Structure formats: structure tokens, C-alpha cells
Amino acid sequence: MQPDAGVLVAALALPFVAAPLVPVLFRVLGQRVAFFAATVAAGSFGLLATQYGAHGAVQLPWIPSLGVTLTLYVDGLALLIGFLASGVGVLVFTYSYGYMAHEHGHVKYYATLLAFMGSMLGVAFAADLLALFVFWELTSVTSFLLIGHHQREADSQYAARKSMLITVAGGLFMLAGFLVLAFASGDTAAGRTFVLIGTSDSLIANGEAVREALRAAGLFVPALALVAVGAVTKSAQAPFHVWLPNAMEAPTPVSAFLHSATMVKAGVYLVGRFRPLFVPDLPAVPEWTLLLATLGLVSMTITAILAVGATDIKELLAYSTASHLGLIIAGYGLAGAEALELGAETGAFHIFNHAVFKATLFLVAGIVAHEAHTRKISELGGLRKDLPIVAGITGIAALGMAGVPPFNGFWSKELLFETTYYVATANGGWFWLYPAIAVFGSVFTFLYSLKFLSLFFGDRPEALADVDVHRPPLSMLAPPALLAGIAIVAGVVPQVAIDAIVQSAFEASVPVGVEAHSLKLSIPKLFSFTPYLGMSLLTIALGAVAYPFYDRLHAGVRRARAVPYTSPNRYYDSLTEGANGVSRRVAIAVHGGAFRTYAAPLLLATATITLAGYAAAGTISVEGVGALPSAPLALVLGVAVVGALAVARAPSHIAGVLTLSILGFMVAIVYILANAPDLALTQLVIETLVLVIFLLVLDKLPAYYGEIRSRARTVADAALASLVGFTVFATVIIATSAQPDGPIFEYFLARAGVPAEHGPVFADYGGGSNVVNVILVDFRAFDTLGEISVVAMAALSVLTLIGMRAQTDAGVENPEVTEGEEGAAVADGGTPDGSSAGDRNGGDAR
């Protein structure tokens, strides 16, 4: 079945259209606007459901002049991410009705969350690289706003900036990788394209030719690494995992939506989508596996260990999320003669399983914090008696996260063990580290999963002695209960989830030309012992033995994190603090309040770049100078030079204005000598008006002229002025060096007049037959625009002079105030006169 373009566009556009309506609807519905947002999410889910079973691409014109189209592609993987974004969105919006009741900023919260959902749907279905990048960055921007929801809190601001810097920086690396891939596609028979998948000329359809072109240019590994950086930063893989725990400053529904089911899934989705392009059907282990499988397994283990050292339930879940995303990336990364399909199975199935059990646990964490008024693990316990239903929901989700059979997380982790085992047996040697690391990291996953579940068992700690914990509202209880129901079905009858979405999703990540087998999983398979089932049992056994020592392991992890120079956070903070210091010093130096400070670097850079461009293009030549000027023109130019020198030496405003006007009048005479009386008249009128206005306001200007400058500054200013003057001179010479074959007026006269005699040139191209009108409106449009610009600049000069009337002679009385002191005042948030922004606005500057 071919996808419907209208339905796809409607599903993507619906959240973006609904987001601007939130402010208006909130005035009418109040907090019930949460149900409006849930309805929008349900609408997108329903529209996508109509495309269930569809497979193919639709193309919509976007930038036809550049050959860029908006290509949307539907397959199992896109639908899996789309269903998660919209389906979990329905539950999160419903949950928010109860959770956000006593929060602030509802309008911004719901509008931004809707925009984020639309952005994530765009990531899922975009099949061309440019559209994918646009939606990718939109997820970063909207997540920045959501993480920083409590915008007046320092921790929230820090978390939002951190996530933004890391994910956007990774996105720029990814964009560079996209451009490399588009460049490589130009060497294929299909030609250069930005379309990734879905058409006959797409990158994946011509994957072999693209890979050959990349290897021939030595760009295969750089392209792979650039795309991988974008994926691992978004999915919080080591060492870029540091932003995810801080992001837990966001409201819990945001954490459940962005950091378990959707945004962090964008990175692993990217890996799954690009897998057919970078993984050839070769017996050798490709670079793809060496990079991504290794990185995924290492990240999975490191973040699982960090989760054991967590002190906050959301911090534990954050590190857990990074760990399970590492599992997914490792699954997609594992590839070789025996694992081309198994890795894709692992990635697709665990995307589904992780979204279900982790969204459940985040919502549970919100309930616990909402009812117990704390998120500290040491202050929580024994909640089963107060929250029995929540305890049951947590048991299903936590055991799935731990990989205990027959809960849902067990099946996809079992596929990971199977894939690592086959890669190790096929390649031997140090590849046996893959299954060993997978088991080692999974032991810590088992430990922190049981720790989260233990919040509901044992005795209540003293911190909860006086806390009245009661059942949460239905709007907060129903969403995790529904997710837990899905988790238990996927665990007990995994084939239901496989047949519904996982099979088609994993087929989308199999290399071109490889036929995917039908995945079959069921509980009876547990009774057939295999090496990878033994790995699962070993994980559980080691976890059960180690759990009594959890507190010691927790303390050991905390001590290890305190070792200097071992935490990526330290390097991030040092880098950002250093950049802040540099920016403050630059601000003081640059924003000094003096026009010269702003103009000099701009003029220097412009002149340097212009002359460098002329030199590189070889356009500067003495041949363009032409013949010497005539005697009248030479006389006029000589007077202009004398006037320019007089302006530079003028001791007062009056002398400066009068001598400056000499230059303007000389320009008018040049126009007269060049047979351009209209330009001469315009120049004379403007010059006269400006001169008169200057003379009228001279008595309102400060009495002193200029300022005392050092010899070094005078020499620097003279050098800069000479450079700018030479640049203008060179530009004029180059612009006028080309000589037309004949006067331009002959062309117009030959085609003017009656169309029957001279042809319909003016009528067809100018829309009229009057030669004067057409020349002025069409052929001389730039000249007319230039004249308009002259008038506009004159008007700005007049406005500036009028505004100067309100200024005093304070500069005369205090000429000793230096530019540096003035700049320091401005950089510190004040004004040159010493008042602060808050004083001027009557209070807090914010």
C-alpha cells in the first residue's frame, strides 16, 4: 500500500497548528487544555494508524531551484517512532492534567510539548537529509524550552543550556556528515541527491555506489563518524551522557516523554535508519561495528554503573535511559556474517520495550514525588501499603527493565546476548569482550532495577513518618497502568508486539539485498537452553548475589565519581566557564559605547576580504585604469582631494561641515561632466539640504571638536582609512574596466516605439511600450533604488541631528572619561552614565 501524502502532512502539521491555539484555549479551558493537547496527539496517532501497512515515499516540492524536495517515507521503523511519539503523547498529556495542576507556565508547557511532538514526528518520517536536519534541530530547541520550564531556577537554566549545547553541537557534526554523503552521491549514476531512502535515486538505493565513492575519496570513516556524533549526543551516550541527568530538572511528564520514549530515541532511530547505508553484506566486521557496537556496549556499562550510584529516583532513571539506549545502539551496531539481521532485531524490539517500561517508570517517579514530596532514594521505602496499584505497575516495568523473564525487556536483551555471541564465535579473539561486557553491564542494570522496585517494599523511613501518602488522581494513574498492561502483554506473548510493529521495524534496518527472516519468540523457547539464555541466567544470578552489597557498591561509585579529572561534567563546566570568561573580556573590549570601536573591525574585515577576493580572482590589474582624465575632470578631482584634506584638518564643526560640502559639490560636477544631469541635480539638492540643516543645528552641538588621540591611534586610523579608500578605488576601477560593445541607449532606441515596427521586447519584458517608463521602472530599477537609498540616508541624517538636540555638553565637562571605563559599565549591565538597567526600568532588570 502506498502512503497518502495528505494524511502524512496532516499528521505532522496537526501539532504545529494546535500549538498556537493553546494560549487562546487556556483562557477558556484552563488546566483542561491538557485534554485538548491529548486529543491532538490522538488525532495524529489516528492519522498515522490509517497508514499502517503502507510502505513507500511521497515527495512534495520544497526548493525546486536546488532540486530539494520534502520527501516523507513510511515503513515499519518510521511508524514505530511515530506511534511512540503520538501514543505516549496522549498518555503524557493526560497525566499532565493531574501533575501540572499546581505548576506554573501551563500555556508555554503545552504549546511547546505539542511543537516537540510534531518535530519528533518529522524526524520519524523525513526521508531527505535537509528536512531530517530541520526537524532534528526543532527537537533540540523545543526540548531546551521544556527542560528549562522552571526558568527562574539556576539548576533548570543550567540543565537547559547543557542539553542545548551538546545536542545542537552534535547536530552540526551530523549536518557535516549529511553534506559529505550528498557530495559522495554526485559520483554515482543517479547523481547528487539529499534523499536518504524511498526513491530509486536515493542514497540507500544506491548504497554500494555511495560507499565506493566515499572510500575512493577517503571519506567513508569521516562520514560515519560525523553521523554517529549526531546520534550519540542526542541519545546521551558516553561521554556525552552528562546532559541527561541534569535534564531531569524538567517536570516529570517531560522526562517521561522526551527522555524515555521520544527525543532520546531520535539518536537510535538515526542509527537504525542509516544502518542499511553503512553496513554492506560482507563477511568481515565493518567499521560500523567497531565504532557503534563498541561505543554502545561501553556506554551501556558505564551509565548502568552510574545509575547504581544515583541518589535521586529520576537521576537513576536518567542513567538507566542512557544505558538502555547504549544497548539499542550496540544492537544496531553489531553486524557481520552472522549478525546482519540479529542486530536490527535487537535495536527495533528494544526501542519498543524500553519506551514502554521506561515511560511507565518515569510516570511512577512523578507519582512518588507528587505524593511523598521527595525524590531521594534514601528517604523512600515501604510505599506498597499506600500505593498498592502503583507498586504492581512498578513491578511489571522494573522487572522488564532488569531483563527478568518473562517480562518484556528480557526478550530484546536476549537478542543482544545472541548477537554478541554470534559475532564473537564468528570472529574470535578480542570480540569475545562483546558478550562479556554485555553481561557485566546487565548485572548493574539488574541491580538498579531492583533498587527502584525496593521503594515500595520494606519499612517506611523516618522521612515519610509524617507524610500522608494517598492514591494519585485517575489522570495520573491510568497512563502508567495502560503502559504496564502493554508491557505485560509484550512480555508474556512477545509475538503480538513482533507481528504488530517490531518485525517491519527491524526489516527497515536490514541492508539492501538481505532478506529478513521472520522473528519468532515465545515462552516455550525458554525451556530450550542456549548459550545466550545462559548469559541471561548468569546475569540474574550475579545480580542476586551482588544485591545485598548494593549500599557498598553505591558508596564505591560515589567515591569513584569524586576522583578529579574523571568526570565529563568537569570538562564541560571548565569549557563553558572559560568561554564565558572570554566572552566577558571581548564584550568589554568591543562594546565600549564608541562608534569607532564598532566601525573599525567591520571596515577592516570588509576591506581585507574584498581585496583578498579580488586578488584570488585575479581581477586587480593596471589595465583597467584606462586613459588619464580630461583637464576639467582632473581639476575637479584635485579640488575634491584638497577638500578631503581640509576636512581631516578642520579645527571645528563649522570648518568641517563647509569643507565636507566641497566634496559633495565636486561629485555633482563629475556627474555633469559625465552627461548625467539628473544625478547631478539630485546630488546638488541633497548636498544643499544637508549643508543647511547642519548649519541650523551647529549651535546645539558640543563646542569641542574631536578628541585628543595618541600618535599610535592616529597612525592606525590613517592606515585603516587608506585601506578602505584603496578598496573603494579598486572596486570602482574593476567595476568600470569592462567596456560595452556599444552605447546602451542604442539598444533601447532600436526597440522602442511602436511594437509592430520594433518587436514586442518592451511589452513582453517590461509590460509597456513607453520607452521612458519601462527604462525607469524595469531596466533602471537598481539605479532608482540607489536614488531612493540616497534620500533614505539623508532622512536618517536629519533624524540623527534632531535627536542630538536633546543631548547636553556633558562630554565637554568630563572629557577624561575613557572608552574602556565606559565599556566596562555597559558590559556589566549598566549604562555609560553609571545607572543600571534595573534602575532605569524602575526595578528588576529581568
Secondary structure, DSSP 8 states (H G I E B T S, - for coil): ----HHHHHHHHHHHHHHGGGHHHHHHHHGGGHHHHHHHHHHHHHHHHHTTTT--EEEEEEEEGGGTEEEEEEESHHHHHHHHHHHHHHHHHHHHHHHHGGG-S-HHHHHHHHHHHHHHHHHHHHB-BHHHHHHHHHHHHHHHHHHHT-STTSHHHHHHHHHHHHHHHHHHHHHHHHHHHHHHHHTTSTT----B-SSSTTSTTTTHHHHHHHHHHTT-HHHHHHHHHHHHHHHTT-TTGGGHHHHGGGS-HHHHHIIIIISHHHHHHHHHHHHHHHH--S-SS--HHIIIIIHHHHHHHHHHHHHHHT-SBHHHHHHHHHHHHHHHHHHHHH--STTTTTHHHHHHHHHHHHHHHHHHHHHHHHHHHHHHHS--BGGG---TTTT-HHHHHHHHHHHHHHHT-TTSHHHHHHHHHHHHHHHHHHHH-GGGGHHHHHHHHHHHHHHHHHHHHHGGGSS---GGGTT-------HHHHHHHHHHHHHHHHHHHSHHHHIIIIIHHHHHTTS-TT---------GGGGGS--HHHHHHHHHHHHHHHHGGGHHHHHHHHHHHHTSTT--HHHHHHHHHHHHHHHHHHHHHHH-SS-HHHHHHHHHHHHHHHHHHHHHHHT---GGGG-S---HHHHHHHHHHHHHHHHHHH--SHHHHHHHHHHHHHHHHHHHHHTT-HHHHHHHHHHHHHHHHHHHHHGGGS-SS-S----HHHHHHHHHHHHHHHHHHHHHHHHHHH---SS-HHHHHHHH-S-HHHH-SHHHHHHS-S-HHHHIIIIITHHHHHHHHHHHHHHHHHHHHHHHHTT--SHHHH-TT--HHHHHHHHHTTB-TTS-BHHHHTTS---
